[in-house]
C-alpha cells in the first residue's frame, strides 16, 4: 500500500480491488483498516489497543488508542484510572473504553510491507468465502469451464470465479484434456478446506447424464417426462429409465428425438457412450425385462423379500443378456436395484428337475412312501412336510389317485415325523445348554433355539443383546453388486420384523426395557410391516 496515497486514491484502490476480486467494497476497506492498525501498533507499541477507521465516503483515516477504564491502572498503555477517565467523560464507568486520538502517521517501508500482507490475506479470505458461498448452492448443476492445467491425470478447470478439479477417476476413460479445452462437468461436492474452497467436478456421475438430458429434452425440463433411474459404465454404455406423466407423449421417443438428434447430442458430450433408453414400469418384472434389452426374456421369477430376480432366456440369447464382461446385466441390476440371476431355459429346467427330485426324496424319507407317491406330492406343489401336516385334509384327498383314508394316513405320518424331529431338536437344544426360558418367546422354534445354541447364545440376556441383522442377515450394495451376509435364522424363513419382535420380548424379559417402551417399538414395527405389505 503506497504511503503517499491520499484519501481519494485509497477509495479508488478499494473500489478496484473489490471489482477485480468480486467482493464487497466494505470488506476491502475493513482489511485496509486492519492493516493500518497493525502498522500503528508497530510504532506505538504492540501492547496498545489501537483502532483505525476509514470513512467509506471521504477516505479519511482516524487513529485512536482505546484505554479501558479500571479502578487502579496497572498498565497505562491499555488502561486508565476511573478518576482520570471521568475528567474526559463524566459518565464513564469501570469497563468502558476511552478513545485517545493519535496523530496521523507515515508508514515506513517495513510497516507498509506488513500492511500490504494483511490486506492481501484478508482479501484472499473474503474471496474464498465468496467462492464457497457461490458454488455450494450450485451442487447438482452442470458448469462450463476451461482446462487450466493437468496434474497427474487430474484436470484443474477454470470456472471464471473459481477453480474446480476433475479427479482422474471422475474422468471418462480414454478422454484426453489439454490446456485451453472447453469442458462441461457436474458439480457433485463443494468443501471448505484450509487452502480454500474445493470444487469437485465429475463427468462420470450418473446425474451428469440426467442433467444433459434435461438440457436437451424440453419435456424433461418441464417435468412432463421424469428420469427415474440411471446406470452408467462411463465411456462405454449406459441405461436410463424414463416415464411420462402425459399418456399422449412417448417418453422414449421424446428422449431419442427426431432422427436421434437429442440422444446423439448427449452421446457426443459423453465421448460416444452408448445409451439405452428404457420405459420405467411400476411392475418390477416388466421393468427388469425392459432393462435387459436388447435381450429377449422367456420367464422371470421374483423373490421380493431378497430383492432378487431369476431371469430365464433362450439359449441363444444368454450372451446378449449378460453382455460383454457382464456389462448388460450389471447395468440392468444398477438401474432396477434388483439382483439379477440369468439362466438359460435348459439350466432352469435342470434346476427345476433337481428341486423336484429333492422334494420327492424328502417325502419318501419322512413319510415312508414309495417314489410314485413322493413324486405326486412334489408335482402338486407341496414343498415341505409342514405344508402336508397342517393343510386341509380335503386338499390332499382331492389329488387324483388319493382318497380320504390315504390323505388321513399321509397327514398322520407327516405329523409324527415333525413330532419326532421336534424331539430330536429339543434334545440337541438341551445338550447345547440353551435355557428353557427362551422357549417362552413368541415365534421361537426348536430349530431357532438350536441355531442360537450353536452360536453360543444360551440365555435370555444373550438373546436380548442380539440385533435383527445378527438373526436374519444383512446386505451391502456397492458398485451395483449386492453382497449378502448370512444371519443365524437366514435359512429359517424369519422376517426382519419377526426377528425384531422376538428380540424386544427378550429385552422386556431381561428388564432392559419397560412395557411402555415395548408398546412404542411395536407401533413402529406395525408401521414398517404395513409399508412392506403396501409395497
C-alpha positions in Angstrom: 0.0 0.0 0.0 1.5 3.3 -1.0 2.4 5.6 1.9 1.6 8.7 -0.1 -1.8 7.5 -1.2 -4.2 10.4 -0.5 -7.8 9.8 0.6 -9.3 9.7 -2.9 -6.6 7.2 -4.1 -7.4 5.0 -1.0 -11.0 4.7 -2.0 -10.1 4.1 -5.7 -7.8 1.3 -4.7 -10.6 -0.3 -2.6 -13.0 0.0 -5.4 -10.6 -1.6 -7.9 -9.8 -4.5 -5.6 -13.5 -5.1 -4.9 -14.3 -5.2 -8.6 -11.4 -7.4 -9.5 -12.0 -10.0 -6.7 -15.8 -9.7 -6.9 -16.1 -9.0 -3.2 -17.8 -6.3 -1.1 -16.0 -2.9 -1.0 -16.6 -2.7 2.7 -14.6 -5.9 3.2 -11.6 -4.3 1.4 -11.9 -1.1 3.5 -12.0 -3.2 6.7 -8.9 -5.1 5.5 -7.1 -1.8 5.0 -8.2 -0.6 8.4 -6.8 -3.8 9.9 -3.5 -3.2 8.1 -3.2 0.4 9.3 -3.9 -0.9 12.9 -1.1 -3.4 12.6 1.3 -0.8 11.3 0.3 1.7 14.0 0.9 -0.9 16.7 4.4 -1.4 15.4 5.0 2.3 16.0 3.1 3.0 19.2 3.7 -0.4 20.9 2.3 -3.8 20.2 0.6 -3.8 23.6 -1.5 -0.8 22.7 -5.1 -1.3 21.8 -5.3 0.7 18.6 -8.3 1.1 16.3 -8.2 2.5 12.8 -11.4 3.7 11.0 -11.6 4.6 7.3 -14.5 6.8 6.2 -16.1 5.0 3.3 -17.2 8.3 1.7 -14.3 10.6 2.2 -11.4 8.2 2.7 -10.4 9.9 5.9 -8.3 7.8 8.3 -8.8 8.2 12.0 -6.4 6.5 14.5 -7.4 6.0 18.1 -5.9 4.3 21.1 -8.5 2.7 23.3 -7.9 2.7 27.1 -10.0 0.5 29.4 -11.5 2.2 32.4 -10.3 0.5 35.7 -10.3 1.3 39.4 -6.5 1.4 39.6 -4.4 1.3 36.4 -1.6 -1.2 36.2 -0.7 -0.7 32.5 -1.1 2.9 31.3 -0.6 1.7 27.7 -4.0 0.0 27.8 -5.7 1.2 31.0 -6.9 4.5 32.5 -7.9 5.1 36.2 -11.6 5.9 36.8 -10.8 9.4 38.1 -8.8 10.4 35.0 -11.5 8.9 32.8 -14.2 11.0 34.4 -12.2 14.1 33.7 -12.8 13.3 30.0 -16.2 11.7 30.3 -18.2 12.3 33.5 -20.4 9.3 32.7 -17.5 6.8 32.4 -17.8 3.6 34.5 -15.4 0.7 35.0 -15.3 -1.5 31.9 -15.9 1.4 29.4 -13.2 2.4 26.9 -11.9 6.0 26.4 -10.7 6.8 22.9 -7.4 8.6 22.8 -6.9 10.2 19.4 -3.5 9.6 17.7 -1.8 11.9 15.2 -1.6 10.8 11.5 1.4 8.7 10.8 3.7 8.0 7.9 4.4 4.3 7.1 7.9 3.1 7.0 9.0 0.5 4.4 8.6 -2.4 6.8 5.3 -1.2 8.2 3.9 -0.7 4.6 5.0 -4.2 3.6 3.4 -5.7 6.7 0.2 -3.7 6.0 0.2 -5.0 2.4 0.4 -8.6 3.6 -2.6 -8.1 5.9 -4.7 -6.6 3.1 -3.8 -9.4 0.7 -4.6 -12.1 3.4 -7.9 -10.5 4.3 -8.9 -10.1 0.6 -7.9 -13.7 -0.2 -10.1 -15.0 2.7 -13.0 -12.9 1.6 -12.6 -14.2 -2.0 -12.5 -17.8 -0.7 -15.7 -17.2 1.3 -17.4 -15.7 -1.7 -16.4 -18.7 -3.9 -17.6 -21.2 -1.3 -21.0 -19.4 -0.9 -21.4 -19.1 -4.7 -20.6 -22.7 -5.6 -22.2 -24.5 -2.6 -25.5 -23.6 -4.0 -24.6 -25.0 -7.4 -24.1 -28.6 -6.3 -26.1 -30.7 -8.7 -25.6 -28.3 -11.6 -23.6 -28.5 -14.8 -20.9 -25.9 -15.2 -18.7 -24.8 -18.2 -15.1 -24.1 -17.8 -11.7 -24.1 -19.4 -8.9 -26.6 -18.7 -6.2 -24.6 -16.8 -3.7 -27.5 -16.2 -3.5 -31.3 -15.9 -1.7 -32.7 -12.9 -1.1 -36.5 -12.6 -4.3 -37.2 -14.6 -6.4 -34.7 -12.5 -7.8 -31.8 -14.5 -7.9 -28.3 -13.0 -10.8 -26.3 -14.6 -11.1 -22.5 -14.6 -14.7 -21.8 -13.8 -14.4 -18.0 -14.1 -15.0 -17.1 -10.5 -13.3 -20.2 -9.1 -11.3 -23.3 -9.9 -12.7 -26.9 -9.9 -11.0 -30.2 -10.1 -12.0 -33.3 -12.1 -10.1 -36.2 -10.5 -8.8 -38.9 -12.6 -11.5 -41.4 -11.5 -14.2 -38.8 -12.4 -13.0 -38.5 -16.0 -14.4 -40.6 -18.8 -11.9 -43.3 -19.6 -9.6 -42.6 -22.6 -10.6 -39.0 -22.5 -7.7 -36.6 -23.1 -7.8 -33.0 -21.9 -5.4 -30.3 -22.9 -4.7 -26.7 -21.8 -7.4 -24.4 -23.1 -10.0 -27.1 -23.9 -13.6 -26.2 -23.1 -15.2 -28.7 -20.7 -18.6 -29.4 -19.2 -18.9 -31.1 -15.9 -21.2 -31.8 -13.0 -20.6 -30.2 -9.5 -21.1 -33.0 -7.0 -19.4 -31.6 -4.0 -18.0 -28.3 -2.6 -15.9 -28.4 0.6 -14.4 -25.6 2.7 -10.8 -26.5 3.3 -7.7 -24.8 4.7 -6.3 -23.9 1.3 -9.7 -22.5 0.1 -13.0 -24.0 -1.2 -12.5 -27.2 -3.2 -15.0 -27.6 -6.0 -15.2 -31.3 -7.1 -16.4 -31.9 -10.6 -17.4 -35.1 -12.4 -18.0 -36.4 -15.9 -18.8 -40.0 -14.8 -21.5 -39.2 -12.3 -25.0 -40.6 -13.3 -26.6 -37.3 -12.6 -24.3 -35.7 -15.2 -26.2 -37.7 -17.8 -29.5 -36.7 -16.2 -28.7 -33.0 -16.4 -27.5 -33.3 -20.1 -30.8 -34.9 -21.0 -32.7 -32.2 -19.1 -30.9 -29.6 -21.2 -31.6 -31.4 -24.5 -35.2 -32.6 -23.8 -37.7 -29.8 -23.1 -40.3 -32.3 -21.8 -37.9 -33.4 -19.0 -37.1 -29.8 -18.1 -40.9 -29.1 -17.9 -41.5 -32.1 -15.8 -43.7 -33.9 -18.3 -41.1 -36.7 -18.5 -39.2 -38.0 -15.4 -35.9 -39.8 -15.3 -36.4 -42.5 -12.6 -33.0 -44.1 -12.6 -29.7 -44.1 -14.4 -26.9 -46.7 -14.6 -23.6 -45.9 -16.3 -20.4 -47.7 -17.3 -18.7 -44.3 -18.2 -17.4 -44.1 -21.8 -18.9 -47.4 -22.8 -22.6 -47.9 -22.1 -25.5 -46.5 -20.0 -29.1 -47.3 -19.3 -31.7 -44.6 -18.4 -35.3 -45.3 -17.3 -37.9 -42.7 -18.2 -41.7 -42.3 -17.6 -44.2 -39.8 -19.0 -46.8 -38.0 -16.9 -48.8 -37.4 -20.1 -50.1 -40.5 -21.8 -50.0 -38.8 -25.2 -46.2 -38.4 -25.0 -43.9 -41.3 -25.6 -41.0 -40.8 -23.1 -38.5 -42.9 -25.1 -39.3 -41.2 -28.4 -39.1 -37.8 -26.8 -35.6 -38.6 -25.4 -34.4 -40.0 -28.7 -35.6 -37.0 -30.7 -36.1 -36.5 -34.4 -33.7 -39.0 -36.1 -31.9 -39.4 -32.8 -30.9 -35.8 -32.6 -31.4 -35.4 -28.8 -29.8 -38.6 -27.7 -26.9 -38.0 -30.1 -26.2 -34.6 -28.5 -25.8 -36.4 -25.2 -23.8 -39.2 -26.7 -21.4 -36.7 -28.3 -20.8 -35.0 -25.0 -20.1 -38.4 -23.3 -17.4 -39.4 -25.9 -19.6 -41.9 -27.8 -21.1 -43.7 -24.7 -24.0 -45.9 -26.0 -27.3 -45.1 -24.2 -30.3 -47.5 -23.8 -33.4 -45.5 -23.1 -35.9 -47.8 -21.3 -39.6 -47.2 -20.3 -39.9 -47.3 -16.5 -42.6 -49.6 -15.1 -44.0 -49.9 -11.6 -44.1 -53.7 -12.0 -40.6 -55.0 -11.2 -40.8 -57.9 -13.6 -41.7 -55.7 -16.6 -39.1 -53.1 -15.6 -36.4 -55.7 -15.4 -37.4 -57.3 -18.7 -37.1 -53.8 -20.3 -33.8 -53.1 -18.6 -32.3 -56.3 -20.1 -32.9 -55.1 -23.6 -31.8 -55.9 -26.3 -32.0 -59.4 -24.9 -35.3 -61.3 -25.0 -36.6 -62.8 -21.8 -38.7 -66.0 -21.6 -39.6 -66.1 -17.9 -39.0 -64.2 -14.7 -39.3 -65.4 -11.0 -39.2 -62.7 -8.3 -38.1 -63.0 -4.7 -39.4 -59.7 -3.4 -38.1 -60.2 0.2 -34.5 -60.6 -1.0 -35.0 -58.2 -4.0 -33.6 -60.9 -6.3 -35.0 -62.0 -9.6 -34.3 -65.0 -11.7 -34.5 -64.4 -15.5 -34.8 -67.2 -17.9 -33.6 -66.5 -21.5 -33.4 -68.7 -24.6 -30.0 -70.4 -25.0 -29.0 -68.2 -28.0 -29.9 -65.0 -26.0 -27.6 -65.8 -23.0 -24.5 -63.9 -24.1 -26.6 -60.9 -25.2 -28.4 -60.8 -21.9 -25.2 -61.0 -19.9 -23.3 -58.6 -22.2 -19.6 -58.2 -22.7 -17.9 -58.8 -19.3 -21.3 -58.9 -17.7 -22.0 -55.3 -18.6 -25.6 -55.6 -19.7 -26.8 -57.5 -16.6 -24.7 -55.3 -14.3 -26.2 -52.1 -15.6 -29.7 -53.6 -15.5 -29.1 -54.5 -11.9 -27.9 -51.0 -11.0 -30.9 -49.4 -12.9 -33.6 -51.5 -11.2 -32.0 -52.0 -7.8 -32.6 -55.8 -8.0 -30.0 -58.6 -8.0 -30.5 -60.5 -11.3 -29.6 -64.1 -11.9 -29.6 -65.1 -15.6 -30.0 -68.7 -16.7 -30.9 -70.5 -19.9 -34.1 -72.5 -20.4 -32.1 -75.7 -20.2 -30.4 -74.6 -16.9 -33.8 -73.6 -15.5 -35.3 -77.0 -16.5 -32.4 -78.8 -14.9 -32.7 -76.9 -11.7 -36.5 -77.4 -11.6 -35.9 -81.2 -12.0 -33.3 -81.2 -9.3 -35.7 -79.4 -6.8 -38.5 -81.9 -7.8 -36.1 -84.8 -7.1 -35.1 -83.3 -3.7 -38.7 -82.8 -2.6 -39.6 -86.3 -3.8 -36.7 -87.8 -1.7 -37.8 -85.7 1.3 -41.4 -87.1 1.2 -40.2 -90.7 0.6 -37.9 -90.5 3.7 -40.2 -88.5 6.0 -43.5 -90.3 5.2 -42.1 -93.8 4.4 -43.8 -93.9 1.0 -42.7 -95.1 -2.4 -41.3 -92.9 -5.2 -44.5 -92.6 -7.1 -46.4 -91.1 -4.0 -43.5 -88.8 -3.4 -43.5 -87.6 -7.0 -47.3 -87.0 -6.9 -46.9 -84.8 -3.7 -44.0 -82.8 -5.2 -45.8 -82.3 -8.5 -48.9 -81.0 -6.6 -46.8 -78.1 -5.2 -46.0 -79.4 -1.7 -42.5 -78.1 -0.8 -42.2 -79.2 2.8 -43.6 -81.7 5.3 -45.1 -78.9 7.4 -47.4 -78.0 4.5 -48.7 -81.5 4.3 -49.1 -81.9 8.0 -51.3 -78.8 8.5 -53.2 -78.4 5.2 -56.9 -79.2 5.0 -57.5 -82.9 4.6 -59.7 -82.3 1.6 -56.8 -80.7 -0.3 -54.8 -83.9 -0.1 -57.8 -86.2 -0.8 -58.6 -84.2 -3.9 -55.4 -85.3 -5.6 -56.0 -87.8 -8.4 -55.5 -91.4 -7.1 -55.8 -90.4 -3.4 -58.8 -91.0 -1.2 -59.8 -89.8 2.4 -58.0 -92.8 4.0 -54.8 -92.2 2.1 -54.9 -88.5 2.8 -55.5 -89.1 6.6 -52.6 -91.6 6.7 -50.2 -89.3 4.9 -51.1 -86.4 7.3 -50.7 -88.6 10.3 -47.3 -89.7 9.1 -46.3 -86.1 8.4 -47.3 -85.0 12.0 -45.5 -88.0 13.5 -42.3 -87.1 11.5 -42.5 -83.5 12.7 -43.0 -84.6 16.4 -40.0 -86.9 16.1 -37.9 -84.1 14.5 -39.1 -81.7 17.3 -37.9 -84.2 19.9 -34.5 -84.6 18.3 -34.1 -80.8 18.1 -35.2 -80.3 21.7 -32.7 -82.9 22.9 -30.0 -81.1 20.9 -31.0 -77.8 22.4 -30.7 -79.2 25.9 -27.3 -80.7 25.1 -26.2 -77.3 23.9 -27.2 -75.7 27.2 -29.9 -73.4 25.8 -32.2 -72.1 28.5 -35.8 -73.3 28.7 -36.7 -69.6 29.3 -36.0 -68.8 25.6 -38.9 -71.1 24.6 -41.4 -68.6 26.1 -40.6 -66.1 23.4 -43.5 -66.0 20.9 -42.4 -67.3 17.5 -39.3 -69.1 18.8 -39.0 -72.7 17.4 -36.7 -75.5 18.3 -34.7 -75.0 15.1 -34.1 -71.4 16.1 -33.0 -72.4 19.6 -30.5 -74.9 18.2 -29.2 -72.3 15.8 -28.7 -69.9 18.8 -27.1 -72.6 20.9 -24.6 -73.4 18.1 -23.6 -69.7 18.1 -23.2 -69.6 21.9 -26.4 -67.7 22.6 -27.9 -69.6 25.5 -29.7 -67.3 27.9 -32.4 -64.5 27.7 -29.7 -61.9 28.4 -27.6 -63.3 25.5 -30.6 -63.1 23.1 -31.6 -59.7 24.3 -28.2 -58.4 23.1 -28.8 -59.6 19.6 -29.7 -57.2 16.7 -32.0 -58.2 13.8 -29.0 -58.2 11.5 -27.4 -60.9 13.6 -30.6 -63.1 13.2 -31.7 -62.5 9.6 -28.5 -61.2 8.0 -27.9 -58.1 6.0 -26.8 -56.9 2.6 -24.4 -54.2 1.4 -24.7 -52.8 -2.1 -21.6 -51.4 -3.8 -20.9 -50.6 -7.4 -24.2 -52.2 -8.4 -23.3 -55.5 -6.7 -25.1 -56.7 -3.6 -23.1 -58.7 -1.1 -25.3 -60.7 1.4 -24.2 -61.7 4.9 -26.0 -64.7 6.5 -27.7 -64.4 9.9 -28.5 -67.2 12.4 -32.1 -67.5 11.1 -31.3 -66.9 7.4 -32.4 -70.4 6.4 -35.5 -70.5 8.6 -37.7 -68.0 6.7 -37.9 -65.4 9.5 -38.7 -61.8 8.5 -36.8 -58.9 9.9 -39.9 -57.6 11.7 -40.5 -61.0 13.3 -36.9 -61.1 14.5 -37.2 -57.5 15.9 -40.3 -58.6 17.9 -38.6 -61.6 19.4 -35.6 -59.5 20.5 -37.9 -56.9 22.0 -39.6 -59.7 24.0 -36.2 -60.9 25.3 -35.3 -57.3 26.3 -38.5 -56.9 28.2 -38.0 -60.3 30.0 -34.4 -59.3 30.8 -35.5 -56.0 32.2 -33.8 -53.9 29.6 -36.9 -52.1 28.5 -40.4 -51.4 30.0 -43.9 -52.3 28.8 -44.2 -48.7 27.6 -41.0 -49.0 25.6 -42.2 -52.2 24.1 -45.6 -50.7 23.1 -43.8 -47.8 21.3 -41.5 -50.2 19.5 -44.4 -52.4 18.5 -46.2 -49.4 17.0 -43.1 -48.5 14.9 -42.8 -52.2 13.7 -46.5 -52.2 12.7 -45.9 -49.1 10.6 -42.9 -50.8 8.9 -44.9 -54.0 8.4 -47.8 -52.1 6.8 -45.5 -50.2 4.5 -43.9 -53.5 3.4 -47.3 -55.1 2.7 -48.4 -52.0 0.7 -45.3 -52.2 -1.3 
